[in-house]
Amino acid sequence: MGAVKFEVFMGPDSKYHFKFFGRDGKEVATSPGFQHKDGCMEGVRAVKENSRANENFQKKKLEGDKQGFVLRMPNRTIVLEGGPYDTMEACDQAMAEVRVSDQAAVVERI
């Protein structure tokens, strides 16, 4: 298995986003859009700082009986969204991957 990583990119909405990839190389979660690259990089830093605390994660039920989660900063701003996952176990596993994000490299693909 490889290392976890963030990938920063410009979305079709002309905003900066980042994706988080787990150790298996699969996409785990994505960020909301940011107007500026600096804001996006601040979002990456926020994930690294806030992903260790369980209370910052919130599981949610998605359409079609799927599972998902959000990671919030202490001010309750959503900084990362994961899903859809077929099972709660898959959702829990994805959140566990995010919890080691402080070890993640940042890859820019802008």
Backbone as a printed PyTorch tensor [residue, N CA C, xyz], in Angstrom:
tensor([[[  0.8320,  -1.1770,   0.0000],
         [  0.0000,   0.0000,   0.0000],
         [  0.8800,   1.2440,   0.0000]],

        [[  0.3560,   2.3010,  -0.6110],
         [  1.0940,   3.5490,  -0.7060],
         [  0.7810,   4.4930,   0.4460]],

        [[  1.1080,   5.7320,   0.2200],
         [  0.8670,   6.7700,   1.2270],
         [ -0.4100,   7.5290,   0.8940]],

        [[ -1.0250,   8.0970,   1.9170],
         [ -2.1820,   8.9560,   1.6930],
         [ -1.6970,  10.2730,   1.0940]],

        [[ -2.5870,  10.9340,   0.3400],
         [ -2.1720,  12.2050,  -0.2690],
         [ -3.3720,  13.0930,  -0.5550]],

        [[ -3.0750,  14.3680,  -0.6980],
         [ -4.0300,  15.3660,  -1.1540],
         [ -3.6530,  15.7390,  -2.5750]],

        [[ -4.6560,  15.9960,  -3.4020],
         [ -4.4190,  16.4750,  -4.7580],
         [ -5.2410,  17.7490,  -4.9470]],

        [[ -4.5690,  18.8380,  -5.2440],
         [ -5.2080,  20.1400,  -5.4330],
         [ -5.4450,  20.3370,  -6.9310]],

        [[ -6.6390,  20.8440,  -7.2750],
         [ -6.9670,  21.0400,  -8.6950],
         [ -7.9750,  22.1650,  -8.8610]],

        [[ -8.0650,  22.6530, -10.0760],
         [ -9.0670,  23.6550, -10.4420],
         [-10.2730,  22.9040, -10.9990]],

        [[-11.4340,  23.1210, -10.3920],
         [-12.6370,  22.4210, -10.8110],
         [-13.3300,  23.0950, -11.9780]],

        [[-14.3370,  22.4390, -12.5300],
         [-15.1000,  23.0180, -13.6410],
         [-15.8660,  24.2730, -13.2290]],

        [[-15.9960,  24.4890, -11.9250],
         [-16.6580,  25.6890, -11.4060],
         [-15.6820,  26.8550, -11.2560]],

        [[-14.4520,  26.6750, -11.7890],
         [-13.3810,  27.6810, -11.7100],
         [-12.9770,  27.9930, -10.2750]],

        [[-13.1580,  27.0330,  -9.3850],
         [-12.7160,  27.1500,  -7.9960],
         [-11.6680,  26.0800,  -7.7220]],

        [[-10.8640,  26.3340,  -6.7020],
         [ -9.8550,  25.3690,  -6.2810],
         [-10.4840,  24.3580,  -5.3360]],

        [[-10.1460,  23.1000,  -5.5260],
         [-10.6330,  22.0020,  -4.7010],
         [ -9.4420,  21.1170,  -4.3590]],

        [[ -9.6460,  20.2120,  -3.4070],
         [ -8.6650,  19.1460,  -3.2080],
         [ -9.4000,  17.8420,  -2.9950]],

        [[ -8.7350,  16.7840,  -3.4120],
         [ -9.2200,  15.4310,  -3.1830],
         [ -8.2670,  14.7830,  -2.1920]],

        [[ -8.7970,  13.8860,  -1.3900],
         [ -7.9740,  13.1090,  -0.4790],
         [ -7.9980,  11.6630,  -0.9460]],

        [[ -6.8150,  11.0770,  -1.0900],
         [ -6.6760,   9.6950,  -1.5390],
         [ -6.1250,   8.8410,  -0.4050]],

        [[ -6.7040,   7.6640,  -0.2170],
         [ -6.2650,   6.7380,   0.8170],
         [ -5.0120,   5.9780,   0.4120]],

        [[ -4.5600,   5.1180,   1.3010],
         [ -3.3390,   4.3430,   1.0640],
         [ -3.4460,   3.4190,  -0.1350]],

        [[ -4.6660,   3.0380,  -0.5010],
         [ -4.8450,   2.1690,  -1.6620],
         [ -4.9200,   2.9610,  -2.9680]],

        [[ -4.7750,   4.2800,  -2.8890],
         [ -4.7950,   5.1200,  -4.0780],
         [ -6.1840,   5.5500,  -4.5240]],

        [[ -7.2210,   5.1000,  -3.8270],
         [ -8.5930,   5.4500,  -4.1940],
         [ -9.0000,   6.7700,  -3.5530]],

        [[ -9.8160,   7.5180,  -4.2830],
         [-10.3350,   8.7790,  -3.7540],
         [-11.2650,   8.4970,  -2.5800]],

        [[-11.0240,   9.1830,  -1.4740],
         [-11.8060,   8.9940,  -0.2530],
         [-12.8060,  10.1290,  -0.0710]],

        [[-12.3550,  11.3650,  -0.3240],
         [-13.2020,  12.5200,  -0.0440],
         [-12.7270,  13.7230,  -0.8520]],

        [[-13.6050,  14.7320,  -0.9430],
         [-13.2770,  15.9580,  -1.6670],
         [-13.6590,  17.1750,  -0.8270]],

        [[-13.0610,  18.2860,  -1.1890],
         [-13.3430,  19.5290,  -0.4830],
         [-14.4180,  20.3170,  -1.2080]],

        [[-15.0050,  21.2870,  -0.5130],
         [-15.8230,  22.2760,  -1.2260],
         [-14.8890,  23.1620,  -2.0500]],

        [[-15.4490,  24.0430,  -2.8510],
         [-14.6420,  24.9310,  -3.6860],
         [-14.1240,  26.1420,  -2.9180]],

        [[-12.9440,  26.5880,  -3.3010],
         [-12.3200,  27.7740,  -2.7270],
         [-12.0400,  28.7660,  -3.8460]],

        [[-12.2440,  30.0420,  -3.5950],
         [-12.0180,  31.0790,  -4.6100],
         [-10.5480,  31.2040,  -4.9810]],

        [[ -9.6640,  31.0040,  -3.9940],
         [ -8.2390,  31.2230,  -4.2060],
         [ -7.4460,  29.9920,  -3.7920]],

        [[ -6.3020,  29.8040,  -4.4380],
         [ -5.4400,  28.6650,  -4.1330],
         [ -4.9940,  28.6860,  -2.6700]],

        [[ -4.6800,  29.8640,  -2.1400],
         [ -4.2570,  29.9550,  -0.7440],
         [ -5.3410,  29.4340,   0.1960]],

        [[ -6.5890,  29.7280,  -0.1020],
         [ -7.6970,  29.2200,   0.7000],
         [ -7.7940,  27.7080,   0.6330]],

        [[ -7.5390,  27.1640,  -0.5390],
         [ -7.5650,  25.7160,  -0.7120],
         [ -6.4560,  25.0580,   0.1080]],

        [[ -5.2700,  25.6440,   0.0710],
         [ -4.1560,  25.0990,   0.8460],
         [ -4.4370,  25.2190,   2.3430]],

        [[ -5.1390,  26.2660,   2.7420],
         [ -5.5520,  26.4130,   4.1350],
         [ -6.5500,  25.3070,   4.4970]],

        [[ -7.3940,  24.9260,   3.5410],
         [ -8.3250,  23.8150,   3.7590],
         [ -7.5970,  22.5010,   3.9860]],

        [[ -6.5390,  22.2610,   3.2080],
         [ -5.7150,  21.0590,   3.4040],
         [ -5.1370,  21.0710,   4.8200]],

        [[ -4.5860,  22.2140,   5.2250],
         [ -4.0160,  22.3330,   6.5670],
         [ -5.0840,  22.0710,   7.6320]],

        [[ -6.3030,  22.5730,   7.3950],
         [ -7.3940,  22.3780,   8.3500],
         [ -7.7540,  20.9010,   8.4880]],

        [[ -7.7320,  20.1640,   7.3800],
         [ -8.0000,  18.7220,   7.4620],
         [ -6.9240,  18.0550,   8.3030]],

        [[ -5.6770,  18.3750,   8.0240],
         [ -4.5790,  17.7680,   8.7800],
         [ -4.6920,  18.0660,  10.2730]],

        [[ -5.1100,  19.2640,  10.6180],
         [ -5.2050,  19.6620,  12.0280],
         [ -6.4510,  19.1360,  12.7350]],

        [[ -7.5490,  18.9710,  12.0190],
         [ -8.8280,  18.6560,  12.6570],
         [ -9.2900,  17.2130,  12.5000]],

        [[ -8.5570,  16.4040,  11.7460],
         [ -9.0340,  15.0520,  11.4580],
         [ -8.7780,  14.0490,  12.5770]],

        [[ -7.9970,  14.4030,  13.5540],
         [ -7.7260,  13.4720,  14.6700],
         [ -8.8770,  13.4210,  15.6800]],

        [[ -9.6670,  14.4800,  15.7550],
         [-10.7430,  14.5540,  16.7520],
         [-12.0430,  13.9750,  16.1970]],

        [[-12.5240,  12.9160,  16.8170],
         [-13.7520,  12.2620,  16.3670],
         [-14.9350,  13.2120,  16.3000]],

        [[-14.9940,  14.1780,  17.2150],
         [-16.1530,  15.0780,  17.2490],
         [-16.2200,  15.9980,  16.0340]],

        [[-15.1480,  16.0610,  15.2470],
         [-15.1680,  16.8880,  14.0460],
         [-15.7670,  16.1530,  12.8410]],

        [[-15.9720,  14.8560,  12.9800],
         [-16.5930,  14.0620,  11.9140],
         [-18.0840,  13.9230,  12.1770]],

        [[-18.8510,  13.9500,  11.1070],
         [-20.2920,  13.7180,  11.2180],
         [-20.6860,  12.7710,  10.0960]],

        [[-21.2470,  11.6270,  10.4700],
         [-21.7480,  10.6850,   9.4650],
         [-23.0860,  11.1920,   8.9680]],

        [[-23.3830,  10.8640,   7.7150],
         [-24.6840,  11.2690,   7.1880],
         [-25.2070,  10.2210,   6.2200]],

        [[-26.5100,  10.1350,   6.1760],
         [-27.1990,   9.2120,   5.2730],
         [-27.3600,   9.9220,   3.9350]],

        [[-26.9730,   9.2450,   2.8630],
         [-27.0790,   9.8210,   1.5360],
         [-28.1840,   9.1330,   0.7490]],

        [[-28.4710,   9.6820,  -0.3850],
         [-29.5180,   9.1360,  -1.2500],
         [-29.2180,   7.6860,  -1.6240]],

        [[-30.2570,   6.9040,  -1.7400],
         [-30.1110,   5.5170,  -2.1700],
         [-29.5110,   4.6180,  -1.1180]],

        [[-29.7270,   4.9280,   0.1430],
         [-29.2440,   4.1150,   1.2570],
         [-27.7180,   4.0760,   1.3450]],

        [[-27.0660,   5.0700,   0.8270],
         [-25.6100,   5.1750,   0.8850],
         [-25.2070,   5.9340,   2.1510]],

        [[-23.9490,   5.8160,   2.5020],
         [-23.3980,   6.4700,   3.6880],
         [-22.3740,   7.5180,   3.2710]],

        [[-22.1800,   8.5100,   4.1140],
         [-21.1800,   9.5300,   3.8540],
         [-20.7570,  10.1910,   5.1550]],

        [[-19.8350,  11.1390,   5.0320],
         [-19.3890,  11.8840,   6.2030],
         [-18.9280,  13.2670,   5.7860]],

        [[-18.8810,  14.1430,   6.7550],
         [-18.2540,  15.4520,   6.5870],
         [-17.2540,  15.6200,   7.7170]],

        [[-16.2140,  16.3830,   7.4350],
         [-15.2500,  16.7940,   8.4530],
         [-15.4110,  18.2910,   8.6090]],

        [[-15.6230,  18.7110,   9.8440],
         [-15.8340,  20.1280,  10.1300],
         [-14.6710,  20.6850,  10.9480]],

        [[-14.4140,  21.9540,  10.7250],
         [-13.4740,  22.6770,  11.5650],
         [-14.2040,  23.0360,  12.8580]],

        [[-13.4840,  23.4690,  13.8940],
         [-14.1630,  23.8290,  15.1490],
         [-15.2560,  24.8870,  14.9810]],

        [[-15.1550,  25.7470,  13.9650],
         [-16.2050,  26.7550,  13.7340],
         [-17.3830,  26.1730,  12.9520]],

        [[-17.3710,  24.8640,  12.7300],
         [-18.4330,  24.0840,  12.0720],
         [-18.4230,  24.1880,  10.5510]],

        [[-17.4520,  24.8600,   9.9600],
         [-17.3230,  24.9230,   8.5070],
         [-16.9130,  23.5540,   7.9710]],

        [[-17.6080,  23.0890,   6.9460],
         [-17.2540,  21.8070,   6.3240],
         [-16.0080,  22.0070,   5.4710]],

        [[-15.0110,  21.1590,   5.7050],
         [-13.7600,  21.2580,   4.9710],
         [-13.5160,  20.0260,   4.0960]],

        [[-14.2630,  18.9480,   4.3300],
         [-14.0830,  17.7220,   3.5560],
         [-15.3790,  16.9240,   3.5830]],

        [[-15.7360,  16.3280,   2.4390],
         [-16.9400,  15.4980,   2.3390],
         [-16.5760,  14.1670,   1.7120]],

        [[-17.0010,  13.0800,   2.3500],
         [-16.7330,  11.7390,   1.8440],
         [-18.0050,  10.9980,   1.5180]],

        [[-17.9410,  10.1740,   0.4970],
         [-19.0840,   9.3550,   0.1130],
         [-19.4210,   9.5480,  -1.3470]],

        [[-20.3000,   8.7780,  -1.8600],
         [-21.1320,   7.7910,  -1.1780],
         [-20.4090,   6.4560,  -0.9900]],

        [[-20.7140,   5.8050,   0.1220],
         [-20.1840,   4.4830,   0.4380],
         [-21.3590,   3.5330,   0.5760]],

        [[-21.1630,   2.2960,   0.1540],
         [-22.2400,   1.3090,   0.1820],
         [-22.6090,   0.8620,   1.5910]],

        [[-21.6120,   0.8460,   2.4830],
         [-21.8670,   0.3500,   3.8360],
         [-21.3100,   1.3180,   4.8800]],

        [[-21.7870,   1.1850,   6.0980],
         [-21.2680,   1.9850,   7.2040],
         [-19.8110,   1.6120,   7.4590]],

        [[-19.4800,   0.3390,   7.2830],
         [-18.0960,  -0.1140,   7.4650],
         [-17.1610,   0.5930,   6.4840]],

        [[-17.5770,   0.7300,   5.2440],
         [-16.7620,   1.4250,   4.2430],
         [-16.6030,   2.9060,   4.5970]],

        [[-17.6630,   3.5010,   5.1220],
         [-17.6140,   4.8980,   5.5670],
         [-16.6440,   5.0400,   6.7360]],

        [[-16.7110,   4.1310,   7.7010],
         [-15.8060,   4.1620,   8.8470],
         [-14.3540,   3.9990,   8.4030]],

        [[-14.1260,   3.1230,   7.4330],
         [-12.7770,   2.9000,   6.9220],
         [-12.2530,   4.1720,   6.2410]],

        [[-13.1120,   4.8520,   5.4980],
         [-12.7090,   6.0960,   4.8360],
         [-12.3430,   7.1580,   5.8680]],

        [[-13.1330,   7.2690,   6.9200],
         [-12.8210,   8.2370,   7.9670],
         [-11.4970,   7.8940,   8.6510]],

        [[-11.2130,   6.6090,   8.8170],
         [ -9.9400,   6.1870,   9.4100],
         [ -8.7670,   6.6150,   8.5270]],

        [[ -8.9460,   6.5510,   7.2200],
         [ -7.8950,   7.0090,   6.3000],
         [ -7.6490,   8.5110,   6.4830]],

        [[ -8.7160,   9.2780,   6.6140],
         [ -8.5810,  10.7250,   6.7780],
         [ -7.8790,  11.0510,   8.0950]],

        [[ -8.0790,  10.2290,   9.1040],
         [ -7.4660,  10.4950,  10.4100],
         [ -5.9350,  10.4600,  10.3650]],

        [[ -5.3530,   9.8410,   9.3490],
         [ -3.8840,   9.8330,   9.2220],
         [ -3.4220,  10.8800,   8.2090]],

        [[ -4.2990,  11.8400,   7.9060],
         [ -3.9850,  12.8350,   6.8760],
         [ -2.8380,  13.7520,   7.2480]],

        [[ -2.4840,  13.8110,   8.5320],
         [ -1.3550,  14.6600,   8.9110],
         [ -0.0490,  14.1340,   8.3240]],

        [[ -0.0670,  12.9100,   7.8330],
         [  1.1010,  12.3080,   7.1990],
         [  1.0660,  12.4480,   5.6840]],

        [[  0.0080,  13.0490,   5.1620],
         [ -0.2250,  13.0850,   3.7180],
         [  0.6240,  14.1430,   3.0090]],

        [[  1.0460,  13.7770,   1.8270],
         [  1.7250,  14.7190,   0.9520],
         [  0.6710,  15.5240,   0.1730]],

        [[  1.0520,  16.6870,  -0.2910],
         [  0.1780,  17.4950,  -1.1310],
         [  0.7190,  17.4560,  -2.5510]],

        [[ -0.1410,  17.0670,  -3.4830],
         [  0.2220,  17.0170,  -4.8870],
         [ -0.6330,  18.0400,  -5.6200]],

        [[ -0.0060,  18.9540,  -6.3020],
         [ -0.7570,  19.9800,  -7.0280],
         [ -0.8840,  19.5880,  -8.4920]],

        [[ -2.0780,  19.6850,  -9.0050],
         [ -2.3560,  19.3160, -10.3850],
         [ -3.1630,  20.4450, -11.0230]],

        [[ -2.7350,  21.6530, -10.8470],
         [ -3.5270,  22.8120, -11.2650],
         [ -3.2780,  23.1340, -12.7270]]])
